[in-house]
């Protein structure tokens, strides 16, 4: 790893190259996140429970991330895995417009693509955990996470609006072609990067043993164990509502695909604001208190749109406001927490930890989506959104009494002995 950090990451060509790859693919992701449920709702007449199953399928591969992370950690160079994951997602997404043109598009096809593309996403994410610390220096973790999160927030601003318009003009399956092309761009940019791989792991331990070591590391870690409980609770209740949000906006609030996309885009400006000021807020109030505040505000923000019941324009405003508040809060949660975690994990454990963490943190999302789908059918979609908002408040209890909430600065934090 480099020992002389640059004054700003914008002057670092390698970071700029990776940033461009991430930014373009994030915009494509926003199109898919809107297009997939709209295909199910508007073209295949999916029920709330079926939409819940589709959302669950996207996150289902995270249940295997414990083993995927252990497998990835055994590879010295993570970059080829990230490139392969991008190209895999390109091919998978292109099958959807082809099926549409052939007249054979079905819900089963959406489920399969969601699972396989989600698996490629897990491979990319677990490899990225080790790749990130080879790309930037330790004292630039917070800056790098802030810049990457800000870019992601910008994609949430423009991506849904672009996606909504593309869906209306070209149909949802055809709009997915653009997302496929963004993964090609990401793969090309990653192939241009020259990042020194980490040291090769000499251990001949079997995969299951390495996975178990990664899980024990997370569960016994004073910072990771509590942050895992907090994030998992947030994700469970958040996915209950997110599985039904597009359906609620379309059928209950009477919003078109274009209006939904614009509302998502306008609301996502809160994420950009949050990403930009999360670091200053963390320095002013302390990283731990900012993380705790984000854990409270983020899940409860869905109540704003759940209570909407007025004219179409007012419903659109409520959706945008809910998205704004939630996006701002999640950046205040993610940016300092990701930076804190990067500082307290041993280098040789990063991909295994990412896999173990994701297997629970993201692995709970399919269950949340399925529960949300069933509750939406049983008690009503609006009522399910309110349950999600109330339940998400429980997440902050994991931080009470933990070293996370007492953390003021990241400087000086080290992995446990």
Secondary structure as UniProt FT lines:
FT   HELIX           9..11
FT   HELIX           13..38
FT   HELIX           39..43
FT   HELIX           48..60
FT   HELIX           61..64
FT   HELIX           65..73
FT   HELIX           79..102
FT   HELIX           107..135
FT   HELIX           138..140
FT   HELIX           141..170
FT   HELIX           172..192
FT   HELIX           207..220
FT   TURN            222..223
FT   HELIX           224..247
FT   HELIX           248..252
FT   HELIX           257..267
FT   HELIX           269..285
FT   HELIX           287..300
FT   HELIX           302..306
FT   HELIX           312..343
FT   HELIX           347..349
FT   HELIX           350..361
FT   HELIX           363..378
FT   HELIX           381..392
FT   HELIX           393..399
FT   TURN            400..401
FT   TURN            403..406
FT   TURN            411..412
//
